[in-house]
Amino acid sequence: MTGDRDRRGGQAGARVKDSRQDRLKLALRENLKRRKSQARGRDDAASSELPDGSLDDGSLDDAGGNKPGR
């Protein structure tokens, strides 16, 4: 009888281990997606920055680089 109980416990332990592995796998996948999204956001922000550190808002008026109203 104790042998039966041990085997059932082993199967339950394996199921717990499998569910834990599944949860960890899902958490790692979500973490990777979040980190990739953050990296893309940083790349977008860096590409819109001008050499002087100001942000490029796309409102340059003419080819000379003068902003409207200045």
Secondary structure, DSSP 8 states (H G I E B T S, - for coil): -HHHHHHHHHHHHHHHHHHHHHHHHHHHHHHHHHHHHHHHHHHHHHHTB-TTS-B--S---STT---TT-
